[in-house]
Amino acid sequence: MNTHYDHAAIEAKWQRAWEESKVFKVDSKADSAKKGPKFYCLDMFPYLSGAGLHIGHPVGYTGTDVYCRFMRSKGYQVLHPMGFDAFGLPTEQQAVKSGIHPAEITKQNEERFLEQLKRIGFSYDWDRCLKTCDESYYRWTQWIFLKMFNSYYDKELDKARPIDELTIPAQVEAQGAVAVAKFRDEHRLAYQSYAMVNYCPELGTVLANEEVIDGKSERGGFDVIRKPMKQWMLRITAYADRLLDDLEELDWPEAIKEQQRNWINKSYGANIKFRLEGSDETIEVFTTRIDTIAGVTFLVLAPEHPLVDKITTSDCQSAIGAYKEASSAISERDRTMDNREKTGEFTGAFAINPITGDLIPVFVADYVLSNYGTGAVMGVPAHDARDFEFIKTLKKLGHNVQIVTAIVHDLDAPVPEGELLLGYGYLRKDLEIPVIKSLGLLGASTAEALEKLPAYLETQGLGQKVIQYRLRDWLFSRQRYWGEPIPIIHREDGITEALREEDLPLTLPYIEEYQSLDGQSPLAGANEWVNVTCSDGVRGKRETDTMPQWAGSCWYYLRFLDPHNDGKFVDPVLEKEWMNVDLYVGGAEHAVLHLLYSRFWHKVLFDLGYVSTKEPFKKLFNQGLLVSHAFKNKTGQLIPVDLVKQDGAKYIHTETGEELEKIMAKMSKSLKNVVDPLHIVEQYGADTLRMYLMFTGPLDSTRPWDDKAIVGVNRFLKRLYAFVAEDNFGEDSDTAVREINILVKKCSEEYANLRVNTSIAALMECFNAISKCQISKASMQKFVQILAPIAPHLADELWEKLGGEGWLVNAPWPEFDESKTQSLNYEMVIQVAGKKKGALQITKESDDEIMAMVSEFASSKGYNPKQLIPVRDKGNNNRIKLVNIIA
Ligand code: ANZ
């Protein structure tokens, strides 16, 4: 009999069988009538990059696949779809480099991804596969955009409503149609506005803040400058509170929720007006710490603040002008870096502190951002770290600005002077400020002052409490080719017209030059496509910006429910039956952007009545990173593995000769420490890869790549195959009964909690025990069922060999008998001629092993055993409780 484990043949056989029989297909309409609860499990779909599937992808994908196969056996109707994120910059850049059209590149990449995914044996319903760049898909992405364009946010009802229902104020109405149109445009959820943007000349496009790192584009590392441009924006800020509040209901990792909270960053504070000396002008600042107002020694305006030019005195104008110009080249992220030396210039103007009456200088500095709060701050060097840093710079520039302590931590201790004192505390008792005295705030707590001071200033018309969010509206335009066209026409008469829904999709025209020029999308050159005549004969131009890569992934989980529907983006019946996504698994790097954007879109669709749930993803799980050896130089720069040679115990850079440090880093193409999943599949098989990826640690932990462990896992599967192929099955021994019951019990629990690594350990342990004793085919079938979620090809093969009926994945999950799950651990007595002579501790040993241990005991003690007589305990699984040695 052939006991050789031919993984290639087995895997090809079962992948073909699954594909032909469509065993994982979920026919939603028919299935909804079927019994069995529904379970929707979603993977974060991959971007169709030229690099193919990264070894990190199958970590999460195997995790969900194990879970889905388990849930199917538990009787659930499991929806487990897969598709591809396909529009976006990486493919376009590949196209620019290679001269091959992005659509063609996408097709090639898709073939590669499909091959890789199919060869790992995932149980996807492939009939639902979609790509975000398919016309039949992006038609609905455009449709959702139109829904946003045609809606506004009703603050009173706290929801989005159709723009036709927006109340037009009488004075606007009186100004005529153009004014009304403009008023509507200003209220839409998708609107145009001039915004200071991160513009990357090299890439020819605007980038979101998150796509800019240290002043360079995340992709390519090109310089990024700031400039004002007219852009499409999505009004995500209208949803800030709901995005915050609804986080509470989600079963998501706390760290991700916290990142979303920080991203939205809701601050309670006050806007305070400072009058300018000798002028009617006021500067309004936003502060969260008005309790520190007695310590304000200067004001700072952002360089872009509209008052800068107005208030700057003539002798300061040239310095301020140069400063403004210089700061426009610095990205927002750099401007707000804590460790960056602060810069700034004096405007020549002075303002009056509304509480103390002090005269204070006004500066311009770029650590103050124009798009947060009011774009102006009150400088409190004694209590704000940034202000404290800034006055060091001011000193160097020759401005002598004081540090005035306003708050102390201990009212009875001497007041520290000239120091930075962070955090809440008490207002100094010795402040000689009449307003503070009369409000009874001397020695009062921060909390009390935060209440009383804004209330007082409000009576003076100089302030009010406000709530601020760090969250900005979503900059939605990209001056790129490879994205969803925005279905808008700019008419010659100045009206912005949206396409009618029935005219969608607005297809992306085929062009040959996708290098964008001077901030314009490459589409601007597609004259035939751009120039149109509207239904009323007015000429116009199509919008040539496209949507960002994030758009398509905002709603793909909905389309998976009904991917071939031509009439609706999703059938509402199916949406009700399947939503929410029960389990969403992906990398923690998507903590804010994708997960925030899709929550936002979902809420808009909810408000407009197109989906039935407030949130898309009930439970989120982040798979851990795979790390591997990498090398780092003295400055912390990571060096690709192929530029490193080993010299004794040292690692040397082959080009520079410098000594490098060996570290663990995320497996990535740029470090050249990645592994192609298909190489492992070819060498050891998909089941080995799957089991290995699940074995090295809990699903959410960071794990080092370990070649030795792959070999170990493979050896286990080989032994298992050989054991079943030998076909030595009979009656179950007690050990077999016990071990199988323990295995079923343990793994049922572990799988249900996504703990796959411990399930594998249990399988290995169980196999060690049962392979040494007698076991029946029925028990071995149970073992194979427990193995199946992890190593499904081998499991199907063994199931067939063992005479299992029907598809293994549809066989009900095995039951266990609690009374047969007690692990052995007892003292077994040894007698010689009826007298106790010793004892042995028995844990896992089979009967044969126990008898061998007794023989060994006997010979070590010098007995000459003629016969060994085991005595069994009937009430206790018939185990051997005693052995009598007849010497
Ligand atoms: C005075 C003060 C004293 C402040 C103190 C803090 C501590 P969060 O909490 O993140 O909302 N700020 C206001 N607008 C700003 C802008 N456009 N650019 C940069 N910084 C700005 O931060 C609010 C605080 O950040 C505000 O409170 C203001 O400094 C600063 F002991 O005012 B604070």
Boltz pocket constraint, residues with backbone or C-beta under 6 A from the ligand:
constraints:
  - pocket:
      binder: B
      contacts: [[A, 265], [A, 267], [A, 286], [A, 287], [A, 288], [A, 289], [A, 290], [A, 292], [A, 302], [A, 367], [A, 368], [A, 369], [A, 370], [A, 371], [A, 372], [A, 373], [A, 374], [A, 375], [A, 376], [A, 377], [A, 378], [A, 379], [A, 380], [A, 383], [A, 384], [A, 421], [A, 468]]
      max_distance: 6.0
